[in-house]
């Protein structure tokens, strides 16, 4: 048996408190998941040149509301269940983020309008359309992975757990996590054309 990490111990403790009726534990769990969303949004900004004017606060608020509602409607069984649910809510929020149309910013005088501005005067667009399509397809394909593979992607990619921590959460050997991670990456690469 692997030694428990401080992350998994802390989250497991909060889940036990939530199951015992402690409402503050729910807030702490949501806060932890939202920290992960901040990291994912920053990753998106770097990788896909997200518009710096994009309001991350709105994204976090939407995700936290979704997760709060889910935690109110579903009794969390254990850490594995919570991480799966929070990864799903993060994935849904990120997909909504890239699907949401954002108007370009026009630089120049107040009398310029978006419709009449030459393309070279239009400010930063949210995403390059090809990058946007790849990012969207990537998150959608993760949802189509077999459960074992998707769960490993959720833990390693969305929650940034180590392979040892993921093995602990799943109750499997670290080699099993490594094999599932490789299988998931190969499958995603095949579906996404490399």
C-alpha positions in Angstrom: 0.0 0.0 0.0 1.3 3.4 -1.0 1.7 6.1 1.7 -1.1 8.6 1.5 -0.1 12.0 0.1 -1.0 15.2 1.9 -3.4 16.2 -0.9 -5.3 12.9 -0.8 -5.3 12.9 3.0 -6.6 16.5 3.2 -9.3 15.9 0.6 -10.4 12.6 2.1 -10.7 14.3 5.5 -12.9 17.1 3.9 -15.1 14.5 2.2 -15.6 12.7 5.6 -16.5 16.0 7.1 -19.0 16.7 4.2 -20.6 13.3 4.7 -21.0 14.1 8.4 -22.9 17.3 7.5 -20.1 19.9 7.7 -21.1 22.6 5.2 -17.7 24.3 5.5 -16.1 21.1 4.1 -18.1 21.6 0.9 -16.7 25.1 0.5 -13.1 23.8 1.0 -13.6 21.1 -1.6 -15.0 23.6 -4.1 -12.1 25.9 -3.4 -9.6 23.2 -4.1 -11.3 22.3 -7.4 -11.4 25.9 -8.4 -7.7 26.2 -7.8 -7.3 23.4 -10.4 -9.6 25.4 -12.8 -7.3 28.4 -12.4 -4.4 26.3 -13.5 -6.3 24.8 -16.4 -7.4 28.3 -17.6 -3.8 29.6 -17.4 -2.7 26.6 -19.4 -5.4 27.4 -22.0 -4.3 31.0 -22.2 -0.7 30.0 -22.8 -1.4 27.2 -25.2 -4.2 28.7 -27.2 -3.6 32.4 -26.9 -6.8 33.2 -25.0 -7.8 36.8 -25.0 -6.3 38.5 -21.9 -9.5 40.4 -21.5 -11.4 37.1 -20.8 -12.8 37.3 -17.3 -11.5 34.3 -15.4 -13.6 35.3 -12.4 -16.8 34.6 -14.5 -15.4 31.2 -15.4 -14.6 30.3 -11.8 -17.9 31.5 -10.6 -19.8 29.4 -13.2 -17.7 26.3 -12.3 -18.1 26.8 -8.6 -21.9 27.1 -9.0 -22.0 23.9 -11.0 -19.9 22.0 -8.5 -21.8 23.4 -5.6 -25.1 22.3 -7.1 -23.7 18.9 -7.9 -22.4 18.5 -4.3 -25.9 19.4 -3.0 -27.6 16.9 -5.2 -25.2 14.0 -5.0 -23.9 12.3 -1.9 -20.1 12.0 -2.4 -19.1 8.4 -1.6 -15.3 8.9 -1.4 -12.3 10.8 -2.8 -12.5 9.0 -6.1 -16.1 10.0 -6.6 -15.4 13.6 -5.7 -12.4 13.9 -8.1 -14.4 12.3 -10.9 -17.3 14.7 -10.3 -15.1 17.8 -10.0 -13.1 16.9 -13.1 -16.4 16.6 -15.0 -17.5 20.0 -13.9 -14.1 21.5 -14.8 -14.3 19.9 -18.2 -17.8 21.2 -18.8 -16.8 24.7 -17.8 -13.7 24.7 -20.0 -15.8 23.4 -23.0 -18.3 26.2 -22.4 -15.5 28.7 -22.2 -14.2 27.8 -25.6 -17.7 27.5 -27.2 -18.8 30.9 -25.9 -18.4 33.6 -28.6 -16.4 36.6 -27.6 -16.5 39.7 -29.6 -13.2 41.1 -30.8 -11.9 44.3 -29.3 -11.5 47.2 -31.7 -8.5 49.5 -31.2 -8.8 53.0 -32.3 -11.4 55.8 -32.2 -14.8 55.6 -30.6 -16.5 55.9 -34.0 -15.0 52.6 -35.2 -17.4 49.6 -35.1 -16.6 45.9 -35.1 -18.5 45.4 -38.3 -16.7 48.1 -40.3 -13.2 47.8 -38.9 -10.6 46.3 -41.2 -9.3 42.9 -39.9 -5.9 44.3 -39.1 -7.5 46.8 -36.7 -9.4 44.2 -34.8 -7.8 43.4 -31.4 -7.0 40.0 -30.0 -9.6 37.3 -30.8 -10.3 34.8 -28.1 -8.8 31.9 -30.0 -7.4 30.9 -33.3 -10.3 28.9 -34.8 -8.2 25.9 -35.5 -6.8 25.9 -32.0 -10.3 26.4 -30.6 -11.5 23.4 -32.5 -8.6 21.2 -31.3 -9.1 22.3 -27.7 -12.8 21.6 -27.8 -12.3 18.3 -29.5 -9.7 17.3 -27.0 -12.0 17.8 -24.0 -14.9 16.1 -25.8 -12.7 13.1 -26.7 -11.6 12.7 -23.0 -15.3 12.2 -22.2 -15.4 9.4 -24.7 -12.5 7.4 -23.3 -13.2 4.2 -21.5 -13.9 4.8 -17.8 -10.5 3.5 -16.5 -8.6 5.7 -19.0 -10.8 8.8 -18.5 -10.5 8.5 -14.7 -6.7 8.5 -15.0 -6.8 11.6 -17.3 -9.1 13.3 -14.8 -6.7 12.7 -12.0 -3.4 13.4 -13.8 -4.5 16.1 -16.3 -7.4 18.0 -14.6 -6.3 17.5 -11.0 -2.6 17.4 -11.5 -2.1 14.5 -9.1 1.1 12.5 -9.4 0.9 8.9 -10.7 1.5 7.7 -7.2 -1.4 9.8 -5.8 -3.7 8.6 -8.7 -2.8 5.0 -7.9 -3.7 5.7 -4.2 -7.1 7.2 -5.2 -7.9 4.3 -7.6 -6.6 1.6 -5.3 -4.3 0.2 -8.0 -0.5 -0.1 -8.6 1.3 2.9 -10.0 2.3 0.7 -13.0 -1.4 0.3 -13.7 -1.9 4.1 -13.7 1.1 4.5 -16.0 -0.3 1.9 -18.4 -3.8 3.5 -18.4 -2.3 7.0 -18.9 -0.2 5.8 -21.8 -3.3 4.0 -23.3 -5.4 7.2 -22.9 -2.8 9.4 -24.5 -2.4 7.0 -27.4 -6.1 6.8 -27.9 -6.5 10.6 -27.8 -3.6 11.0 -30.2 -5.2 8.6 -32.6 -8.6 10.2 -32.4 -7.1 13.7 -32.8 -4.8 12.8 -35.6 -1.6 12.9 -33.6 
